[in-house]
Amino acid sequence: MRVWILGIGMGPQHVTPEVADALRSVDYVLAPNKGTKGSEDGLLALRRTVVDAYAESVPIVTVADPPRDRSPELSGPDYARAVGDWHAARAARYAEELRERGGTAAFLVWGDPALYDSTIRIVERVKASGVELDYQVLCGISAPQLLAARHRIVLHEVGRPVHITTGRRLGEAIAAGQDNIVAMLNPDGLDLSAVADWTIWWGANLGAAGERLVRGRVGDVVGEIAAARRAAKAEAGWVMDVFLVRRP
């Protein structure tokens, strides 16, 4: 068996010719369905637009996504254990489909597979479970790239670094002295009071339905960001946001 792990940015407009060629070569796409029973989630529908744009004849095989503990109080080892359990359950479901179907499959990854995505790890788990397969990875446009382009900025100042982390670990990055931070995978209601005087460049659902952009002093625009996040979710049915905060 062969598996392609394909970065697709946030939709058909971000798919590279290399990724499109690989997508046309596969027998089927494996995709999680996070919708309730009998319904399809919005992100699965967006994956369908990618397949329809470049490989209309390729079927999408959906796999019900296993439940995950998303308790906001999880941290450290407990958080890692919850994610590990979720990955193991996903790998088991994908392994079952791959054993049954064989051939060449593809996973369509939001953004880029190298940045805050676990598809590569999950496929490695599938291999470790005894499924004989070879896999290749093709990159996509990442959320920080889209954020920088939409706001027409450089993610770092001249000769300076940028620190990329998750919203859950934003406080940890600030405490460590980071002063130019990109945060992804942000929970609803993330506390930004520690950076109230910093500048923020924020975006949600970049390049997709419900796209919203906000920039300014954090303390001045935090309410605007919360409202924009709600509006993005209401329009698209889902929300993924990313932001850069920089100490003045």
C-alpha positions as CSV (number, residue, x, y, z in Angstrom):
1,M,0.0,0.0,0.0
2,R,1.0,3.6,-0.6
3,V,-0.2,6.6,1.4
4,W,0.1,10.3,0.4
5,I,0.0,12.9,3.2
6,L,-0.9,16.1,1.3
7,G,-0.9,19.7,2.6
8,I,-3.8,21.6,1.2
9,G,-3.7,25.0,2.9
10,M,-7.2,26.1,3.5
11,G,-8.9,25.0,0.3
12,P,-8.6,24.5,-3.5
13,Q,-6.9,27.8,-4.1
14,H,-3.9,26.8,-1.9
15,V,-3.3,23.4,-3.5
16,T,0.0,23.2,-5.3
17,P,0.4,21.5,-8.8
18,E,2.5,18.8,-7.1
19,V,-0.2,18.1,-4.5
20,A,-2.9,18.1,-7.2
21,D,-1.0,15.6,-9.3
22,A,-0.6,13.3,-6.3
23,L,-4.3,13.6,-5.5
24,R,-5.3,12.5,-9.0
25,S,-3.1,9.4,-8.6
26,V,-4.8,7.9,-5.6
27,D,-7.6,5.4,-5.3
28,Y,-9.4,7.1,-2.5
29,V,-9.0,9.8,0.2
30,L,-9.4,8.9,3.9
31,A,-11.0,11.7,5.9
32,P,-12.3,12.0,9.5
33,N,-15.9,13.0,10.0
34,K,-16.5,15.0,13.2
35,G,-20.1,15.5,12.5
36,T,-23.0,14.1,14.6
37,K,-24.7,10.9,13.6
38,G,-26.1,11.2,10.1
39,S,-24.5,14.6,9.4
40,E,-21.2,15.8,7.9
41,D,-18.9,18.4,9.5
42,G,-18.0,21.6,7.7
43,L,-14.3,20.7,7.4
44,L,-15.2,17.4,5.7
45,A,-17.3,19.4,3.2
46,L,-14.3,21.7,2.6
47,R,-12.1,18.7,1.9
48,R,-14.8,17.6,-0.7
49,T,-14.3,20.9,-2.5
50,V,-10.6,20.2,-2.8
51,V,-11.2,16.7,-4.2
52,D,-13.9,18.0,-6.6
53,A,-11.6,20.7,-7.9
54,Y,-8.7,18.4,-8.8
55,A,-9.8,14.7,-8.7
56,E,-13.5,14.6,-9.0
57,S,-13.6,10.8,-9.6
58,V,-11.6,10.0,-6.5
59,P,-14.0,8.8,-3.7
60,I,-13.7,10.1,-0.1
61,V,-13.9,7.3,2.5
62,T,-15.1,8.9,5.8
63,V,-14.1,7.6,9.2
64,A,-16.0,8.6,12.3
65,D,-13.5,10.6,14.4
66,P,-13.1,9.1,17.9
67,P,-13.9,11.2,20.9
68,R,-11.2,13.3,22.5
69,D,-10.9,14.7,26.0
70,R,-10.8,18.5,25.4
71,S,-11.1,19.6,29.0
72,P,-9.6,23.1,29.3
73,E,-7.9,22.3,32.5
74,L,-5.8,19.5,31.0
75,S,-2.1,20.3,31.0
76,G,1.3,18.7,30.9
77,P,1.3,14.9,31.0
78,D,-2.5,14.7,31.2
79,Y,-2.9,16.7,28.0
80,A,-0.3,14.6,26.2
81,R,-2.0,11.4,27.4
82,A,-5.4,12.6,26.2
83,V,-4.0,13.4,22.7
84,G,-2.0,10.2,22.6
85,D,-5.2,8.2,23.3
86,W,-7.0,10.1,20.6
87,H,-4.2,9.4,18.1
88,A,-4.2,5.7,19.0
89,A,-7.9,5.5,18.4
90,R,-7.6,7.3,15.1
91,A,-4.8,5.1,14.0
92,A,-6.8,2.0,14.8
93,R,-9.7,3.2,12.6
94,Y,-7.5,4.2,9.7
95,A,-5.6,0.9,9.9
96,E,-8.9,-1.0,9.6
97,E,-9.9,0.9,6.5
98,L,-6.4,0.5,4.9
99,R,-6.3,-3.2,5.5
100,E,-9.7,-3.6,4.0
101,R,-9.2,-1.4,0.9
102,G,-5.5,-1.5,0.1
103,G,-4.3,0.4,-2.9
104,T,-3.2,4.0,-2.7
105,A,-4.8,6.4,-0.2
106,A,-4.4,10.1,0.6
107,F,-4.9,12.2,3.7
108,L,-5.7,15.9,3.1
109,V,-4.1,18.0,5.8
110,W,-5.0,21.6,6.7
111,G,-2.1,23.9,6.3
112,D,1.1,22.0,6.2
113,P,1.7,18.5,7.6
114,A,4.9,19.7,9.4
115,L,3.3,22.3,11.7
116,Y,0.8,21.4,14.4
117,D,-0.7,18.5,12.6
118,S,-0.4,14.8,13.7
119,T,-1.2,12.9,10.5
120,I,2.4,11.8,10.0
121,R,2.5,10.5,13.6
122,I,-0.8,8.7,13.1
123,V,0.4,7.1,9.9
124,E,3.5,5.9,11.8
125,R,1.2,4.4,14.4
126,V,-0.6,2.6,11.6
127,K,2.6,1.2,10.3
128,A,3.6,0.1,13.8
129,S,0.4,-1.8,14.1
130,G,1.5,-4.1,11.3
131,V,0.0,-2.4,8.2
132,E,2.6,-2.6,5.5
133,L,2.7,0.7,3.7
134,D,5.0,3.3,2.3
135,Y,4.1,7.0,2.7
136,Q,5.2,10.3,1.2
137,V,4.5,13.9,2.4
138,L,3.9,17.0,0.3
139,C,3.9,20.4,1.9
140,G,1.1,23.0,1.9
141,I,0.6,26.6,2.8
142,S,0.6,27.0,6.6
143,A,-1.6,29.2,8.8
144,P,1.3,31.5,9.8
145,Q,2.1,32.1,6.1
146,L,-1.5,33.0,5.4
147,L,-1.6,35.3,8.4
148,A,1.5,37.2,7.4
149,A,0.2,37.5,3.8
150,R,-3.3,38.7,4.8
151,H,-1.8,41.4,7.2
152,R,1.0,42.2,4.8
153,I,3.7,41.7,7.5
154,V,6.9,39.8,8.1
155,L,6.5,37.4,11.1
156,H,9.8,38.6,12.7
157,E,11.8,41.8,12.8
158,V,15.2,42.1,11.2
159,G,17.5,39.5,12.5
160,R,15.1,38.4,15.2
161,P,13.3,35.0,15.8
162,V,9.7,34.1,15.9
163,H,8.4,31.6,18.4
164,I,5.5,29.4,17.3
165,T,3.4,27.7,19.9
166,T,-0.2,26.8,20.8
167,G,-2.7,29.1,22.6
168,R,-2.6,26.7,25.5
169,R,1.1,27.4,26.0
170,L,1.1,31.1,25.3
171,G,1.6,32.0,29.0
172,E,4.5,29.7,29.2
173,A,6.2,31.4,26.2
174,I,5.7,34.8,27.7
175,A,7.1,33.7,31.0
176,A,10.2,32.4,29.2
177,G,10.8,35.8,27.7
178,Q,9.5,35.3,24.2
179,D,8.4,38.6,22.8
180,N,7.4,37.8,19.2
181,I,4.9,34.8,19.3
182,V,2.7,33.1,16.8
183,A,-0.1,31.1,18.5
184,M,-2.1,28.3,16.8
185,L,-4.8,25.8,17.9
186,N,-6.4,28.5,20.2
187,P,-9.2,27.7,22.5
188,D,-12.3,29.8,22.8
189,G,-12.0,32.6,25.3
190,L,-8.2,32.5,25.5
191,D,-6.9,34.9,28.1
192,L,-4.8,37.7,26.5
193,S,-4.5,39.9,29.5
194,A,-0.8,39.2,29.9
195,V,-0.2,40.8,26.5
196,A,-2.6,43.7,26.8
197,D,-0.1,46.3,25.7
198,W,1.4,44.2,22.9
199,T,0.4,44.4,19.2
200,I,-1.7,41.6,17.7
201,W,-2.3,40.5,14.2
202,W,-5.2,38.0,14.3
203,G,-7.0,35.9,11.7
204,A,-9.6,33.2,11.6
205,N,-10.6,30.8,8.8
206,L,-7.9,32.4,6.6
207,G,-8.6,31.8,2.9
208,A,-12.0,30.1,3.6
209,A,-15.6,31.0,4.3
210,G,-15.8,33.2,7.4
211,E,-12.4,34.7,7.1
212,R,-11.9,37.6,9.7
213,L,-8.9,39.8,10.3
214,V,-8.1,42.1,13.3
215,R,-5.0,44.0,14.2
216,G,-4.1,46.5,16.9
217,R,-3.2,46.9,20.6
218,V,-4.5,43.7,22.3
219,G,-6.2,45.6,25.1
220,D,-8.1,47.7,22.5
221,V,-9.2,44.9,20.2
222,V,-9.7,41.9,22.4
223,G,-13.5,42.4,22.3
224,E,-13.4,42.8,18.5
225,I,-11.5,39.5,18.2
226,A,-14.0,37.6,20.3
227,A,-16.9,39.0,18.2
228,A,-15.0,38.2,15.0
229,R,-14.3,34.6,16.1
230,R,-18.0,34.1,16.9
231,A,-19.0,35.5,13.5
232,A,-16.5,33.3,11.6
233,K,-17.8,30.2,13.3
234,A,-21.4,31.2,12.7
235,E,-20.7,31.7,9.0
236,A,-18.6,28.6,8.3
237,G,-19.8,26.2,11.1
238,W,-16.2,25.9,12.4
239,V,-13.4,28.2,13.4
240,M,-9.6,27.9,13.3
241,D,-7.7,31.0,14.3
242,V,-4.0,32.1,14.5
243,F,-2.3,35.2,15.6
244,L,1.0,37.0,16.1
245,V,1.6,39.0,19.2
246,R,4.7,41.3,19.5
247,R,5.9,43.2,22.5
248,P,6.2,46.9,21.7
